[in-house]
């Protein structure tokens, strides 16, 4: 799953329904819509895997179900592009497990993404997503911001060429994170603002609160930063506390909100 997931007029009804559920954090329901097709169609099996892995990343739960789906997708892959895409999902699953401290699978993530790079041609549809995920490894596991920036830039260019809006929102955000850590505040604010704009336009609610917090962290005006954080808190509560890892970065709700709930 590239992550574009938009609801264009020519999208099949099934994909539109999957996107609407995914964008609201209903990954289990979205995956259930694909279960029938995933039994025979490698693309559907891979998309179902991606949904369940994203649930793990946002909630910290469902690891066994996601890995079972991943094994099924790997077994169904028939050509190099399908095998490369499955290896990319294996790398992302292992990365998520490592990042959230469930189990250290960093070596597995690197090997899987390296295998994906060997299988996917430079012009393959899945190449921008692979570049982005290699950037995540470089940034968050290898602590190599220069390698991460190069990978994100490749992913950014590829996402733009493929009109993959949601992936673009992610590359904007992660390039901005690197800029923020290097003290380039104007560049960081621009990247975070672009990421937020795209996610709001797509209606990707589950990814909007993190984008709001990221922009707030780069905001120089306290009042505007407070407004962004308040909106992020509202969305976080609306979605039932997802993504779970965002909670510590949010201000507690006012007492009257607690009483009302």
ChimeraX attribute file (.defattr): number of C-alpha atoms within 10 A of each C-alpha:
attribute: neighborCount
match mode: 1-to-1
recipient: residues
	/A:1	16
	/A:2	17
	/A:3	17
	/A:4	17
	/A:5	22
	/A:6	20
	/A:7	17
	/A:8	9
	/A:9	8
	/A:10	7
	/A:11	12
	/A:12	10
	/A:13	11
	/A:14	11
	/A:15	17
	/A:16	17
	/A:17	16
	/A:18	24
	/A:19	23
	/A:20	19
	/A:21	18
	/A:22	22
	/A:23	20
	/A:24	16
	/A:25	24
	/A:26	17
	/A:27	23
	/A:28	15
	/A:29	15
	/A:30	23
	/A:31	22
	/A:32	13
	/A:33	17
	/A:34	21
	/A:35	16
	/A:36	12
	/A:37	14
	/A:38	22
	/A:39	13
	/A:40	12
	/A:41	15
	/A:42	21
	/A:43	18
	/A:44	20
	/A:45	27
	/A:46	26
	/A:47	24
	/A:48	28
	/A:49	30
	/A:50	25
	/A:51	25
	/A:52	27
	/A:53	30
	/A:54	21
	/A:55	22
	/A:56	22
	/A:57	22
	/A:58	21
	/A:59	16
	/A:60	18
	/A:61	15
	/A:62	15
	/A:63	18
	/A:64	12
	/A:65	13
	/A:66	21
	/A:67	18
	/A:68	13
	/A:69	23
	/A:70	25
	/A:71	15
	/A:72	18
	/A:73	29
	/A:74	22
	/A:75	13
	/A:76	20
	/A:77	20
	/A:78	10
	/A:79	9
	/A:80	14
	/A:81	18
	/A:82	21
	/A:83	21
	/A:84	27
	/A:85	29
	/A:86	31
	/A:87	27
	/A:88	30
	/A:89	29
	/A:90	27
	/A:91	28
	/A:92	26
	/A:93	27
	/A:94	24
	/A:95	28
	/A:96	26
	/A:97	21
	/A:98	20
	/A:99	18
	/A:100	15
	/A:101	11
	/A:102	13
	/A:103	12
	/A:104	15
	/A:105	17
	/A:106	19
	/A:107	12
	/A:108	17
	/A:109	26
	/A:110	22
	/A:111	15
	/A:112	22
	/A:113	27
	/A:114	17
	/A:115	18
	/A:116	26
	/A:117	20
	/A:118	12
	/A:119	19
	/A:120	21
	/A:121	14
	/A:122	12
	/A:123	9
	/A:124	13
	/A:125	16
	/A:126	23
	/A:127	24
	/A:128	29
	/A:129	26
	/A:130	28
	/A:131	22
	/A:132	27
	/A:133	24
	/A:134	26
	/A:135	28
	/A:136	25
	/A:137	25
	/A:138	20
	/A:139	21
	/A:140	14
	/A:141	14
	/A:142	13
	/A:143	12
	/A:144	14
	/A:145	20
	/A:146	13
	/A:147	16
	/A:148	25
	/A:149	23
	/A:150	17
	/A:151	24
	/A:152	29
	/A:153	19
	/A:154	19
	/A:155	26
	/A:156	25
	/A:157	14
	/A:158	24
	/A:159	26
	/A:160	13
	/A:161	10
	/A:162	14
	/A:163	12
	/A:164	19
	/A:165	22
	/A:166	22
	/A:167	26
	/A:168	28
	/A:169	25
	/A:170	26
	/A:171	29
	/A:172	23
	/A:173	26
	/A:174	25
	/A:175	23
	/A:176	28
	/A:177	26
	/A:178	18
	/A:179	19
	/A:180	20
	/A:181	11
	/A:182	11
	/A:183	12
	/A:184	14
	/A:185	18
	/A:186	14
	/A:187	17
	/A:188	27
	/A:189	23
	/A:190	16
	/A:191	25
	/A:192	29
	/A:193	22
	/A:194	21
	/A:195	28
	/A:196	26
	/A:197	16
	/A:198	20
	/A:199	24
	/A:200	14
	/A:201	12
	/A:202	18
	/A:203	17
	/A:204	22
	/A:205	20
	/A:206	22
	/A:207	24
	/A:208	23
	/A:209	27
	/A:210	24
	/A:211	24
	/A:212	24
	/A:213	24
	/A:214	28
	/A:215	27
	/A:216	24
	/A:217	19
	/A:218	22
	/A:219	19
	/A:220	13
	/A:221	9
	/A:222	11
	/A:223	11
	/A:224	13
	/A:225	18
	/A:226	16
	/A:227	13
	/A:228	21
	/A:229	23
	/A:230	20
	/A:231	14
	/A:232	24
	/A:233	24
	/A:234	15
	/A:235	20
	/A:236	23
	/A:237	12
	/A:238	13
	/A:239	16
	/A:240	10
	/A:241	17
	/A:242	21
	/A:243	20
	/A:244	13
	/A:245	14
	/A:246	16
	/A:247	14
	/A:248	8
	/A:249	13
	/A:250	16
	/A:251	12
	/A:252	12
	/A:253	12
	/A:254	8
	/A:255	9
	/A:256	8
	/A:257	9
	/A:258	9
	/A:259	7
	/A:260	6
	/A:261	6
